[in-house]
Amino acid sequence: MEIPQKDDILKKFPQFEQTLLDEILANSTIKLVEEGDEVMRTGQYIRSSVLLLNGLLKVYREDEEGNEFLMYYLEPGHACALSMMCTARDEQSQIMAKAVVPSEVILIPSHLSEQWLAKYKSWHNFVIASYRQRFEELLQTLDSVAFKGLDDRLLFYLKRHVQVSGKEVRLSHQHIADELNSSREVISRLLKKLEQTGAITLHRNYIEVHDLDLV
């Protein structure tokens, strides 16, 4: 894998000062993860803050039976706020994170992340913004689960996928059912109803999204 240069990181994190970029290149690890690879797992002590340079990461909880609960997706130019929290407190991770597609992550040692909070205003603002954004996303997810029916949760789920990966949602009905803690038959029936409204078109291997606001 070609080592990213300062300009590569600057494109994804334009808010960082040049001196901070130099420190990131000098002291951090750039790691390539393949599709499906775990970046974080439950019970693991997290020693580095995770920033995403390229690709897409899925952050989720997993119960004892292996059922997944999607929390949010991490896109390039963003950081996993929960990894920052675990490194700051030296706590075990309560979440899982894995690559949805081949991805490049920047791993910043915990002691540097703490030092940079006082040393670089751009890093301080970046960390605070990361906490705020993820908190808002978690509230939206909680609202979806606690106050909405499965049809509304499915809409919320599809809209989130469109935001991060475009209008071709390449997920099986069974995969969607697993993430929404439902059955494939129920999800297939709800997707068929969405297709009848013109919001989506169901293909053999993917869902083509047209306009979910039509529903």
Residue pairs with C-beta under 8 A, 6 or more apart in sequence:
1 30
1 32
1 104
3 30
4 30
4 53
4 104
5 25
6 18
6 21
6 22
6 25
8 53
9 16
9 21
9 24
9 25
9 53
9 106
10 16
10 21
12 53
12 54
12 76
12 77
13 21
13 51
13 77
13 126
15 122
15 125
15 126
16 24
16 120
16 122
16 123
16 126
17 120
17 122
19 120
20 116
20 120
20 122
20 123
23 112
23 116
24 106
24 108
27 108
27 109
27 112
28 106
28 107
28 108
28 109
28 112
29 48
29 106
29 107
30 53
30 104
30 105
30 106
30 107
31 104
31 105
31 106
31 107
32 102
32 103
32 104
33 39
33 55
33 98
33 99
33 102
33 103
33 104
33 105
34 99
34 102
35 99
35 100
35 101
35 102
36 98
36 99
37 98
37 99
38 96
38 97
38 98
39 50
39 57
39 97
39 98
39 99
39 105
40 46
40 50
40 59
40 80
40 83
40 93
40 95
40 96
40 97
41 93
41 96
41 97
42 61
42 62
42 92
42 93
42 94
42 95
42 96
43 92
43 93
44 92
44 93
45 86
45 90
45 91
45 92
45 93
46 83
46 86
46 87
46 91
46 92
46 93
46 110
47 87
47 109
47 110
48 83
48 87
48 107
48 108
48 109
48 110
48 113
49 79
49 80
49 83
49 84
49 87
49 107
49 108
49 110
49 113
50 57
50 74
50 79
50 80
50 83
50 97
50 105
50 106
50 107
51 78
51 79
51 80
51 105
51 106
51 108
52 74
52 75
52 76
52 77
52 78
52 79
52 80
52 103
52 104
52 105
52 106
53 76
53 103
53 104
53 105
53 106
54 76
54 103
54 104
55 76
55 99
55 100
55 101
55 102
55 103
55 104
55 105
56 73
56 74
56 75
56 76
56 99
56 100
56 101
56 103
56 164
56 165
57 73
57 74
57 80
57 97
57 98
57 99
57 100
57 103
57 105
58 70
58 73
58 74
58 97
58 98
58 99
58 100
59 70
59 71
59 72
59 73
59 74
59 80
59 82
59 95
59 96
59 97
60 68
60 69
60 70
60 71
60 95
60 96
60 97
60 179
61 68
61 69
61 71
61 94
61 95
61 96
62 68
62 69
62 96
63 69
67 178
67 181
68 96
68 178
68 179
69 179
69 181
70 141
70 157
70 160
70 179
71 95
71 137
71 138
71 141
72 134
72 137
72 138
72 141
73 100
73 160
73 164
74 80
74 97
75 164
78 130
78 133
79 126
79 127
79 130
80 97
80 130
80 134
81 127
81 130
81 131
81 133
81 134
81 135
82 93
82 94
82 95
82 134
83 93
83 97
84 113
84 127
84 130
84 131
85 91
85 131
86 92
86 93
87 110
87 113
88 110
88 113
88 114
90 110
100 165
113 123
113 127
116 123
116 124
117 123
117 124
117 127
118 124
140 156
144 152
144 153
144 156
144 157
145 153
148 156
150 180
150 182
150 186
150 190
151 190
151 193
153 180
154 176
154 180
154 187
154 190
154 191
154 194
155 194
155 212
155 215
157 176
157 179
157 180
158 169
158 200
158 207
158 209
158 212
159 212
161 169
161 171
162 169
162 209
162 212
167 208
167 209
167 210
168 206
168 207
168 208
168 209
169 206
169 207
169 208
169 209
170 205
170 206
170 207
171 206
171 207
173 184
173 187
173 188
173 191
174 184
176 187
176 191
177 183
177 184
177 186
177 187
180 187
191 200
191 202
191 207
192 202
194 200
194 212
194 215
195 201
195 202
197 214
197 215
198 210
198 211
198 214
199 209
199 210
199 211
199 212
199 214
199 215
200 207
200 208
200 209
200 210
200 212
201 207
201 208
201 210
202 208
